[in-house]
Amino acid sequence: RMPSTNEYNTAVGLAGISQYMLDGIEVRKSLTAQDDADVVGGIVDLKLATAPVGMHWNAIVDGMYNGLSDTYGSYRGSIQGSSRFFNDKLGVIGQFNIEKADRPNEALSAGYNHNYGRRDEWHHGIFLTNGNYQLNNIERNRFGFNVLMDYKLPKGKIQLNSIYNNFDEDRYERHFVFSVASGDIGVTKDFNVIDEESYSMVNGLSLESEIFGMIFFDFGANYT
């Protein structure tokens, strides 16, 4: 069970789970008897991968260009290693990942009113009352590490996982409000700085086994 990364809603930040640590994704649009009763709508079940046979190392680095801010400061990278021990019964996967992303955006809105008594070549009963221009500079920094362990049983497996994620967002909001309702143009400026940081540590244990060749046992426990 992943915790929410937002104090105002139940949104879950999936950026802390690398796609290279997944074995599959299962989406269920309706609840069944084995699901928790506090779930509304549906369930997205992320199946964690198991370590392949042999020693494996992977490193990925991406760089990005942002045309709005004209910067090359965004990047992301990950290093992952995996191997199996004790006649391939015990598998271990470890990964470290880091990311920096610039997410600037602009927004423009305007308000208007009706004055049907004022009609001429330039005014057709509609006039501008105010305008709002907003410029947001958002910088997101994230790093985390994941450790997955699995042990093969004769007819099943045991999995242990630990997922740590640290997320920091710096947001600079600039507002320019133009008022023209009175005939004169007035400008109001506003500047806000918002810093949000969250971190999570998710530890899980799962057991899958077949009993008597006719019953499938699936148990899981998580601590966040």
C-alpha positions as CSV (number, residue, x, y, z in Angstrom):
1,R,0.0,0.0,0.0
2,M,1.6,3.2,-1.2
3,P,1.0,6.3,1.0
4,S,-0.3,9.7,-0.3
5,T,2.4,12.2,-1.2
6,N,0.0,15.2,-0.8
7,E,-1.4,16.4,2.5
8,Y,-4.6,17.7,0.9
9,N,-5.7,14.6,-1.1
10,T,-5.0,10.9,-1.5
11,A,-2.8,11.3,-4.6
12,V,0.0,8.8,-4.8
13,G,3.4,9.7,-6.3
14,L,4.4,6.8,-8.5
15,A,7.6,8.6,-9.6
16,G,9.4,6.9,-6.7
17,I,8.9,3.4,-8.3
18,S,11.1,2.8,-11.3
19,Q,9.6,1.1,-14.3
20,Y,12.6,-1.2,-14.3
21,M,11.6,-2.6,-11.0
22,L,8.2,-3.8,-12.3
23,D,7.2,-7.2,-13.6
24,G,3.7,-6.1,-14.6
25,I,0.8,-3.8,-13.8
26,E,-2.7,-5.1,-13.1
27,V,-5.7,-2.7,-13.2
28,R,-9.0,-3.7,-11.6
29,K,-12.0,-1.4,-12.1
30,S,-14.1,-3.1,-9.4
31,L,-13.4,-4.4,-6.0
32,T,-13.4,-8.1,-5.0
33,A,-13.6,-9.9,-1.6
34,Q,-9.9,-9.9,-1.0
35,D,-9.5,-6.1,-1.4
36,D,-9.5,-3.5,1.4
37,A,-12.8,-1.9,2.1
38,D,-11.4,1.7,2.1
39,V,-10.7,1.7,-1.7
40,V,-13.0,3.7,-3.9
41,G,-13.3,3.2,-7.7
42,G,-10.6,0.8,-8.6
43,I,-7.1,-0.6,-7.9
44,V,-3.8,-0.4,-9.7
45,D,-1.6,-3.3,-8.6
46,L,2.1,-3.0,-9.3
47,K,3.8,-6.4,-9.6
48,L,7.4,-6.1,-8.5
49,A,10.1,-8.0,-10.5
50,T,12.3,-10.8,-9.3
51,A,16.0,-11.0,-9.9
52,P,17.1,-12.8,-13.1
53,V,19.7,-15.5,-13.0
54,G,23.3,-14.2,-13.0
55,M,24.9,-10.9,-12.2
56,H,23.4,-7.9,-14.0
57,W,24.2,-4.2,-13.9
58,N,22.3,-1.4,-15.7
59,A,22.8,2.4,-15.8
60,I,20.5,4.9,-17.5
61,V,21.1,8.7,-17.8
62,D,18.7,11.1,-19.5
63,G,19.1,14.8,-20.2
64,M,16.3,17.1,-21.2
65,Y,15.9,20.6,-22.8
66,N,13.0,22.9,-21.8
67,G,12.1,25.4,-24.5
68,L,9.9,27.6,-22.2
69,S,12.8,28.3,-19.8
70,D,15.5,27.7,-22.3
71,T,17.5,25.5,-19.9
72,Y,19.2,22.1,-20.1
73,G,19.0,21.6,-16.3
74,S,16.6,18.7,-16.2
75,Y,18.0,15.2,-15.9
76,R,17.3,11.7,-14.5
77,G,19.4,8.7,-13.9
78,S,19.4,5.3,-12.2
79,I,21.8,2.5,-11.4
80,Q,20.6,-1.0,-10.8
81,G,22.3,-4.3,-9.9
82,S,20.9,-7.8,-9.4
83,S,22.0,-11.3,-8.8
84,R,20.9,-14.7,-7.4
85,F,22.5,-16.8,-4.7
86,F,22.2,-20.2,-3.0
87,N,21.5,-22.2,-6.2
88,D,19.4,-19.3,-7.6
89,K,16.9,-19.6,-4.7
90,L,17.6,-16.1,-3.3
91,G,17.4,-13.1,-5.6
92,V,18.4,-9.5,-4.8
93,I,17.8,-6.3,-6.8
94,G,19.1,-2.9,-5.7
95,Q,18.5,0.4,-7.4
96,F,19.4,4.1,-6.8
97,N,17.6,6.8,-8.8
98,I,17.8,10.5,-9.0
99,E,15.8,13.1,-10.9
100,K,15.7,16.9,-11.4
101,A,12.9,18.4,-13.5
102,D,12.1,22.0,-14.5
103,R,8.3,22.4,-15.0
104,P,7.7,26.1,-15.9
105,N,4.3,27.1,-17.2
106,E,2.3,30.2,-18.1
107,A,-1.4,31.0,-17.9
108,L,-3.4,34.0,-19.3
109,S,-7.0,34.8,-18.5
110,A,-9.3,37.7,-18.9
111,G,-12.7,39.0,-17.7
112,Y,-15.3,40.9,-19.6
113,N,-18.8,42.5,-19.2
114,H,-21.7,43.5,-21.3
115,N,-22.9,47.1,-22.0
116,Y,-25.4,47.0,-24.7
117,G,-25.9,50.8,-24.5
118,R,-22.4,51.3,-25.7
119,R,-22.2,50.3,-29.4
120,D,-20.0,51.8,-32.0
121,E,-17.4,50.8,-34.5
122,W,-15.0,49.6,-31.8
123,H,-17.4,48.5,-29.0
124,H,-20.1,45.9,-29.7
125,G,-21.6,45.7,-26.2
126,I,-18.7,43.8,-24.7
127,F,-15.7,45.3,-23.0
128,L,-12.7,44.0,-21.1
129,T,-12.7,44.4,-17.3
130,N,-9.5,42.7,-16.2
131,G,-6.7,40.5,-17.3
132,N,-4.5,38.0,-15.3
133,Y,-1.1,36.7,-16.4
134,Q,0.6,34.0,-14.3
135,L,4.1,32.7,-14.6
136,N,5.1,29.7,-12.6
137,N,8.6,28.4,-12.3
138,I,8.6,24.9,-10.7
139,E,11.7,22.9,-9.9
140,R,11.3,19.3,-8.7
141,N,14.1,17.2,-7.1
142,R,13.7,13.6,-6.3
143,F,16.0,10.7,-5.2
144,G,15.3,7.3,-3.8
145,F,16.5,3.7,-3.6
146,N,14.8,0.3,-3.8
147,V,15.8,-3.1,-2.5
148,L,13.9,-6.2,-3.5
149,M,14.5,-9.7,-2.3
150,D,12.8,-12.9,-3.3
151,Y,13.2,-16.5,-2.2
152,K,11.9,-19.4,-4.2
153,L,9.8,-22.1,-2.5
154,P,9.0,-25.5,-3.9
155,K,5.5,-24.2,-5.0
156,G,5.7,-20.4,-4.5
157,K,7.9,-17.6,-3.4
158,I,8.5,-15.1,-0.6
159,Q,9.2,-11.4,-1.4
160,L,10.6,-8.6,0.7
161,N,10.8,-5.0,-0.5
162,S,11.9,-1.6,0.8
163,I,11.2,1.5,-1.2
164,Y,12.5,4.9,-0.1
165,N,11.5,8.1,-1.9
166,N,12.4,11.8,-1.2
167,F,10.6,14.5,-3.1
168,D,11.3,18.3,-3.0
169,E,9.4,20.9,-5.0
170,D,10.2,24.6,-5.2
171,R,7.5,26.7,-6.8
172,Y,7.8,30.4,-7.7
173,E,4.5,32.0,-8.7
174,R,4.3,35.4,-10.3
175,H,0.8,37.1,-10.8
176,F,0.1,40.2,-12.8
177,V,-3.5,41.5,-12.6
178,F,-4.5,44.2,-15.0
179,S,-7.7,46.2,-14.2
180,V,-9.3,48.3,-16.9
181,A,-12.9,48.5,-15.7
182,S,-12.7,52.2,-14.7
183,G,-11.1,53.2,-17.9
184,D,-7.6,53.5,-16.4
185,I,-5.2,50.6,-16.5
186,G,-4.1,49.4,-13.1
187,V,-1.5,46.7,-12.4
188,T,-1.3,44.6,-9.3
189,K,1.7,42.3,-8.8
190,D,2.0,39.3,-6.5
191,F,4.9,36.9,-5.9
192,N,4.7,33.7,-3.9
193,V,7.4,31.2,-3.0
194,I,6.2,27.7,-2.0
195,D,8.5,24.9,-0.8
196,E,7.2,21.4,-0.4
197,E,9.1,18.3,0.7
198,S,7.9,14.8,1.4
199,Y,9.6,11.5,2.0
200,S,8.3,7.9,2.3
201,M,9.6,4.5,3.3
202,V,7.5,1.5,2.3
203,N,8.4,-2.0,3.5
204,G,6.5,-5.0,2.4
205,L,6.4,-8.8,2.8
206,S,4.4,-11.1,0.5
207,L,4.0,-14.9,0.4
208,E,2.6,-16.9,-2.5
209,S,2.3,-20.6,-2.3
210,E,0.2,-23.5,-3.6
211,I,-1.2,-25.9,-1.0
212,F,-2.3,-29.5,-1.8
213,G,-2.2,-28.7,-5.5
214,M,-5.6,-27.1,-5.4
215,I,-5.4,-24.1,-3.1
216,F,-3.4,-20.9,-3.9
217,F,-2.3,-19.0,-0.8
218,D,-1.5,-15.2,-1.1
219,F,-0.5,-13.2,1.9
220,G,0.9,-9.7,2.1
221,A,1.8,-7.1,4.8
222,N,3.1,-3.6,4.4
223,Y,4.4,-0.9,6.7
224,T,4.8,2.7,5.7
